[in-house]
């Protein structure tokens, strides 16, 4: 491929583009700062001040979170086209503030569940409003670069969010959610910094017509096939962000990372099995790599067919999931994140670009609403699957309960009767709650936290859950390969 000079982004991308990207950065800073730690808050057994829900409870919350957040843009995208992107964004910011406040104040399952759903609805409105407006402020010749910059600024927010959330949860968990509400409220002011661009003709459709057109356009075979294929891939992808926080806290030793790298003491925590780098700071390598490299990579692959670039990214990301999931070493995990991040940089911006390319000029918001369907479907199924797999084969606290029942004299010594082998009755039979199980096993065996962690790792092999997710990602790679070959003959879709 011959080299071509590339002008600076500011030469072609106007003020509205940069203001919209800044708004997305604020929104993502708040969202990712919360999202990367909220899994710990919801279910981690040894987290002081946490909710201590089960993995299945967390999976249920996350599954419906995905449904509300990712399926609604299919319809709110059309509404954004009809009623205006600024109006859509303003309504979404108000909902997100309410959602964060509810999450800060509600500790019952259903109270917290409602808070996450309100936040999800707000996020669902925000996405098509921002992305639809961005699509109208870009042209075909700068779309690859524009979406790359957009993706870059998203991850600037994602880089800042986790360390900030780590500081806030050091004060109290409430501060995490209140802090996010304050950050996202800045977007009310940003709405005054640019003028909304129209697509030339007023949209006078009624609400029912908007929903009908959105639904009718959705059932196009090629579009449906693409969305289903990508659902499997995003099922796998989201488990790095949603399941690995708990996996890292339970199983991965990152003390050597903390001792080798000059990281702040506030980025570390002392757990029963040793000194660890807080999981949100390990995972933050993903966002940091994207901030550093997504723009150069977007420029480098600008002339590649969109689907070919996505296919390569999916292969590399699947390798990354396996490398990151099959280890207890913090260093090996970080190597897996490098692979995963390269795959994400190839796939993430290109999926938006692909749907923007095939969308009619007056339906950019609607089609960029469709892009959220793979995330919603994959996230819904993946969260329920992760809740089951991790709750039965990965949660260290549950595995500590199992070991007490299966391999020690704990039951007999306390005349607690025999365990029937069902996880639902395990806590009741033992009389040991999840938050106390690991320490109880340490006491029963007279071993250190690190020794007991290694014992449970070798006995129950919790890393095998990642084989399931990688297999689903691999199946999506194969499916996209055949889709890519077929797309070469589709004329205007041959992008």
C-alpha positions in Angstrom: 0.0 0.0 0.0 1.5 3.3 -1.0 1.8 6.1 1.6 -0.5 9.1 1.3 -0.1 12.4 3.1 -2.8 13.0 5.7 -3.8 16.5 6.8 -4.4 17.4 10.4 -8.0 16.5 11.6 -8.8 20.1 12.3 -8.5 21.0 8.6 -11.6 19.0 7.7 -13.6 18.5 10.8 -15.6 21.4 12.1 -16.3 22.9 15.5 -19.5 21.0 16.0 -17.6 17.7 15.5 -15.2 18.5 18.3 -17.9 19.7 20.7 -19.9 16.5 20.1 -16.8 14.4 20.7 -16.2 16.3 23.9 -19.7 15.6 25.1 -19.2 11.9 24.4 -15.9 12.0 26.4 -17.7 13.5 29.4 -20.5 10.9 29.2 -18.0 8.0 28.8 -15.8 9.2 31.6 -18.7 9.0 34.0 -20.0 5.8 32.5 -16.8 3.8 32.3 -15.6 5.0 35.6 -18.7 3.6 37.2 -19.0 0.5 35.0 -15.5 -0.8 35.6 -16.0 -0.9 39.4 -19.7 -1.6 39.7 -19.3 -5.3 39.2 -17.1 -5.3 42.3 -19.8 -3.3 44.2 -22.5 -5.7 43.1 -21.1 -9.1 43.8 -17.5 -9.3 45.2 -17.8 -11.3 48.4 -14.9 -9.6 50.2 -15.7 -6.0 49.2 -16.4 -3.7 52.2 -19.6 -1.8 51.7 -20.6 -3.8 48.6 -24.0 -5.3 47.9 -22.7 -8.9 48.0 -25.3 -10.1 45.5 -24.6 -13.4 43.8 -23.0 -13.9 40.3 -26.5 -14.8 39.0 -28.0 -11.6 40.4 -25.2 -9.6 38.8 -25.8 -11.4 35.5 -29.5 -10.6 35.6 -28.9 -6.9 36.3 -26.3 -6.7 33.5 -28.5 -8.7 31.1 -31.4 -6.3 31.3 -29.0 -3.4 31.5 -27.9 -4.4 28.0 -31.4 -4.8 26.8 -32.5 -1.3 27.8 -29.3 0.4 26.9 -28.7 -1.3 23.5 -32.1 -2.2 22.1 -33.8 1.1 22.8 -31.4 3.0 20.4 -33.0 1.0 17.6 -36.1 3.2 18.1 -34.6 6.2 19.8 -32.3 6.6 16.8 -35.3 7.2 14.6 -36.7 9.6 17.3 -33.5 11.5 17.3 -33.8 12.0 13.5 -37.4 13.1 13.9 -37.3 15.3 17.0 -33.8 16.7 16.9 -30.4 15.5 18.3 -30.1 18.2 20.9 -33.5 17.5 22.4 -32.6 13.8 22.5 -29.3 14.5 24.3 -30.8 16.8 26.9 -33.5 14.3 27.9 -30.8 11.6 28.1 -28.6 13.6 30.4 -31.5 14.2 32.8 -32.3 10.4 32.9 -28.7 9.5 33.5 -28.4 11.8 36.5 -31.5 10.2 38.1 -30.1 6.7 37.4 -26.8 7.4 39.1 -28.5 8.9 42.1 -30.8 5.8 42.5 -27.7 3.5 42.2 -26.1 5.5 45.0 -29.1 5.3 47.3 -30.7 1.8 46.7 -29.2 -1.3 48.3 -32.0 -3.8 47.7 -31.8 -5.9 44.5 -34.9 -4.3 42.9 -34.1 -0.8 44.0 -30.6 -1.0 42.5 -32.0 -2.8 39.4 -34.4 0.1 38.8 -31.5 2.6 39.1 -29.5 0.7 36.5 -32.5 0.6 34.1 -33.1 4.3 34.4 -29.4 4.9 33.6 -29.6 2.5 30.7 -32.6 4.3 29.2 -30.7 7.6 29.4 -27.7 6.0 27.7 -29.9 4.6 25.0 -31.1 8.1 24.2 -27.7 9.6 24.3 -26.0 7.3 21.8 -28.1 8.0 18.6 -28.3 11.7 19.4 -24.5 12.1 19.5 -23.7 9.6 16.8 -26.4 10.7 14.4 -25.3 14.3 14.7 -21.6 13.3 14.2 -22.5 11.3 11.0 -24.0 14.5 9.5 -20.9 16.5 10.3 -18.6 14.1 8.4 -18.1 13.3 4.7 -17.1 10.0 3.0 -13.5 11.2 2.6 -13.0 11.9 6.3 -15.3 9.3 7.9 -12.6 6.8 8.8 -10.5 9.4 10.5 -13.5 11.1 12.1 -14.8 7.9 13.6 -11.3 7.0 14.8 -11.0 10.4 16.5 -14.5 9.9 18.1 -13.4 6.4 19.3 -10.2 8.0 20.6 -12.0 10.6 22.7 -14.4 8.0 24.0 -11.3 6.2 25.4 -9.8 9.4 26.8 -12.8 9.4 29.1 -12.4 5.7 29.7 -8.7 6.2 30.7 -9.6 8.9 33.2 -12.7 7.3 34.6 -11.3 4.2 36.3 -8.6 5.9 38.4 -11.1 8.6 39.4 -13.6 5.9 40.4 -10.9 4.2 42.4 -10.3 7.4 44.4 -14.0 8.0 44.9 -14.7 4.5 46.1 -11.8 5.0 48.6 -14.0 7.6 50.2 -17.2 5.6 49.9 -19.2 3.8 47.2 -21.8 6.5 47.2 -19.3 9.0 45.9 -18.7 6.9 42.8 -22.3 7.4 41.6 -22.7 11.0 42.8 -19.4 11.9 41.1 -20.6 10.3 37.8 -23.9 12.3 38.0 -22.0 15.5 38.4 -19.7 14.8 35.5 -22.4 13.9 33.1 -24.4 17.0 34.0 -21.6 19.1 32.3 -23.2 18.1 29.0 -26.1 20.4 29.7 -23.7 23.3 29.2 -22.0 21.7 26.1 -25.3 21.8 24.2 -24.9 25.6 23.9 -21.5 25.4 22.2 -22.6 24.3 18.7 -25.4 24.6 16.2 -27.4 21.5 15.1 -27.1 20.6 11.5 -30.3 19.6 9.6 -30.4 17.1 6.7 -32.2 19.6 4.4 -35.8 18.6 4.9 -37.9 18.7 8.0 -39.0 15.3 9.3 -42.7 15.5 9.9 -43.4 11.9 10.6 -45.6 10.9 13.5 -44.4 8.8 16.4 -46.0 5.6 15.1 -44.5 6.1 11.6 -41.0 6.5 13.1 -41.4 3.2 14.9 -42.8 1.4 11.9 -40.0 2.6 9.5 -37.4 1.6 12.1 -38.9 -1.9 12.5 -39.4 -2.3 8.7 -35.9 -1.3 7.8 -34.4 -3.6 10.4 -35.7 -6.7 8.6 -33.3 -6.6 5.7 -31.5 -9.9 5.3 -28.0 -8.5 4.9 -28.4 -6.1 7.8 -29.8 -8.8 10.0 -27.0 -11.3 9.1 -24.4 -8.7 10.0 -26.0 -7.8 13.3 -26.4 -11.5 14.3 -22.7 -12.2 13.5 -21.5 -9.2 15.5 -23.7 -10.3 18.4 -21.5 -13.3 19.1 -18.4 -11.2 18.9 -19.7 -8.6 21.3 -20.9 -11.3 23.7 -17.2 -12.4 24.0 -15.8 -8.8 24.0 -17.9 -7.5 26.9 -16.8 -10.2 29.3 -13.3 -8.6 29.4 -14.9 -5.5 30.9 -17.9 -7.1 32.8 -16.6 -10.4 34.1 -12.8 -9.9 34.3 -13.1 -7.3 37.2 -14.3 -10.1 39.5 -12.0 -12.7 37.9 -9.0 -10.4 38.5 -10.0 -9.7 42.1 -10.5 -13.4 42.8 -7.6 -15.1 41.0 -4.9 -12.9 39.4 -1.7 -12.1 41.2 -0.6 -8.6 40.2 1.8 -7.8 43.1 4.8 -8.1 40.8 3.3 -5.5 38.5 2.8 -3.1 41.4 6.4 -3.7 42.6 8.0 -3.3 39.1 6.1 -0.3 37.7 6.0 3.2 39.3 2.3 3.2 40.0 0.7 5.2 42.8 0.0 3.4 46.1 -3.7 4.4 45.7 -3.9 2.1 42.6 -3.2 -1.0 44.8 -5.1 -2.9 47.4 -4.3 -5.5 50.0 -6.4 -8.7 49.6 -6.3 -11.9 51.6 -4.1 -13.5 48.9 -1.7 -10.6 48.6 -1.0 -7.1 47.3 -2.8 -6.5 44.1 -3.1 -3.7 41.5 -6.8 -2.7 41.6 -8.6 -4.4 38.8 -9.8 -1.2 37.2 -6.2 0.0 36.8 -5.1 -3.2 35.2 -8.1 -3.1 32.8 -7.3 0.5 32.1 -4.4 -0.6 29.8 -7.1 -1.3 27.2 -8.4 2.3 27.1 -4.8 3.7 27.3 -3.7 1.7 24.3 -6.7 2.9 22.3 -6.0 6.5 23.2 -2.4 6.1 22.0 -3.0 4.1 18.9 -6.5 4.2 17.6 -6.0 7.2 15.4 -2.8 6.0 13.7 -4.5 2.6 13.2 -7.6 4.2 11.8 -5.5 6.1 9.3 -3.5 3.0 8.4 -6.5 0.9 7.6 -8.6 3.7 6.0 -8.1 2.1 2.6 -8.9 -1.4 3.8 -12.3 -2.8 3.1 -14.4 -2.2 6.3 -15.4 -5.8 6.7 -11.8 -7.1 6.1 -10.4 -4.9 8.9 -13.2 -6.0 11.2 -12.4 -9.7 10.5 -8.8 -9.3 11.4 -9.7 -7.4 14.5 -12.0 -10.2 15.6 -9.3 -12.8 15.3 -6.8 -10.8 17.3 -9.4 -10.0 20.0 -10.3 -13.7 20.4 -6.7 -14.5 21.0 -6.5 -11.8 23.6 -9.5 -13.1 25.5 -7.8 -16.5 25.8 -4.4 -15.1 26.9 -6.0 -12.9 29.5 -8.4 -15.5 30.9 -6.1 -18.6 31.3 -3.6 -17.1 33.7 -3.1 -16.1 37.3 -0.2 -13.8 36.3 -0.8 -10.1 36.1 1.9 -9.7 33.4 0.3 -12.4 31.2 -3.1 -10.8 31.7 -1.7 -7.5 30.5 -0.3 -9.2 27.4 -3.8 -10.5 26.7 -5.2 -7.0 27.0 -2.7 -5.8 24.4 -4.0 -8.4 21.9 -7.6 -7.6 22.8 -7.1 -3.9 22.4 -5.5 -4.3 18.9 -8.6 -6.3 17.9 -10.9 -3.7 19.4 -9.2 -0.9 17.5 -9.7 -2.7 14.2 -13.3 -3.7 14.9 -15.0 -0.9 17.1 -14.7 2.2 14.8 -15.3 0.1 11.6 -18.6 -1.2 12.7 -19.9 2.4 13.1 -18.3 3.3 9.7 -19.9 0.3 8.0 -23.5 1.1 9.1 -23.0 4.9 8.4 -21.9 4.0 4.9 -24.9 1.9 4.0 -27.4 4.3 5.7 -29.6 6.6 3.7 -28.7 10.3 4.3 -31.8 11.0 6.3 -31.5 7.8 8.5 -28.1 8.1 10.0 -29.4 8.1 13.5 -31.7 5.2 12.8 -28.9 3.0 11.3 -26.4 4.0 14.0 -29.1 2.9 16.4 -29.0 -0.5 14.8 -25.3 -0.8 15.7 -26.2 -1.2 19.3 -28.3 -4.4 18.7 -25.2 -6.7 18.6 -24.1 -5.2 21.9 -27.6 -5.7 23.4 -28.1 -9.3 22.2 -24.6 -10.4 22.9 -24.5 -8.6 26.2 -27.9 -10.0 27.3 -26.9 -13.6 26.5 -23.3 -13.2 27.7 -24.3 -11.7 31.0 -26.7 -14.5 31.8 -24.1 -17.1 30.7 -21.4 -15.4 32.7 -23.7 -15.3 35.8 -24.2 -19.0 35.5 -20.7 -20.0 34.6 -19.0 -17.8 37.2 -21.5 -18.4 39.9 -21.0 -22.2 39.6 -17.4 -22.5 38.4 -15.5 -19.3 38.9 -16.6 -17.3 42.1 -13.8 -17.9 44.6 -16.2 -17.5 47.5 -18.6 -20.1 46.2 -15.7 -22.5 45.4 -14.4 -22.0 49.0 -17.9 -23.1 50.2 -17.7 -26.1 47.9 -14.3 -27.1 49.1 -15.4 -26.8 52.8 -18.3 -29.2 51.9 -16.4 -31.6 49.7 -12.9 -31.8 51.0 -12.8 -31.0 54.7 -14.4 -32.3 57.9 -16.1 -28.9 58.5 -19.7 -30.4 58.2 -19.0 -33.4 60.4 -17.1 -31.4 63.0 -20.1 -29.1 63.4 -22.8 -31.7 62.9 -24.3 -29.8 60.1 -25.4 -32.8 58.1 -24.6 -33.8 54.6 -24.6 -31.5 51.6 -26.8 -32.6 48.8 -24.5 -31.4 46.1 -26.7 -28.5 45.0 -25.2 -25.0 45.0 -28.6 -23.5 46.0 -28.4 -25.4 49.4 -24.7 -25.0 50.0 -24.8 -21.8 52.1 -27.8 -23.1 54.1 -26.1 -26.4 54.8 -22.8 -24.9 55.8 -24.1 -22.0 57.7 -21.3 -20.0 56.1 -22.2 -16.9 54.0 -20.3 -16.0 50.8 -18.5 -13.0 52.4 -17.1 -15.3 55.1 -16.4 -18.5 53.1 -12.8 -17.8 52.0 -11.6 -16.8 55.4 -13.4 -19.8 57.0 -11.6 -22.1 54.6 -8.2 -20.4 55.4 -8.9 -21.0 59.1 -10.0 -24.6 58.5 -6.9 -25.5 56.4 -4.5 -23.4 58.4 -3.1 -22.0 55.1 -2.4 -18.5 53.7 -4.7 -16.7 51.4 -2.3 -17.3 48.5 -2.1 -21.0 49.2 -5.8 -21.4 49.4 -6.4 -19.4 46.2 -3.9 -21.7 44.4 -5.6 -24.8 45.8 -9.0 -23.7 44.6 -7.6 -22.8 41.2 -6.0 -26.2 40.7 -9.0 -28.1 42.1 -11.9 -26.4 40.3 -10.0 -24.8 37.3 -12.1 -21.6 37.1 -10.2 -20.5 34.0 -12.1 -23.0 31.8 -15.0 -20.6 31.6 -13.0 -18.5 29.1 -13.0 -21.4 26.7 -16.7 -21.0 26.3 -16.5 -17.3 25.4 -13.6 -17.7 23.1 -15.5 -20.5 21.2 -18.4 -18.1 20.6 -16.0 -15.4 19.4 -14.4 -17.9 17.1 -17.7 -18.9 15.6 -18.4 -15.2 14.9 -15.0 -14.9 13.1 -15.9 -17.8 10.8 -19.4 -16.4 10.1 -17.9 -12.9 9.3 -15.4 -14.5 6.9 -18.2 -15.9 4.8 -20.2 -12.7 5.1 -17.2 -10.7 3.9 -16.7 -13.0 0.9 -20.4 -12.6 -0.1 -20.3 -8.8 0.4 -17.7 -8.4 -2.4 -20.5 -8.8 -4.9 -23.0 -6.4 -3.3 -22.0 -3.3 -5.3 -22.6 -0.3 -3.0 -22.0 -2.5 0.0 -18.6 -3.4 -1.2 -16.9 -1.1 1.3 
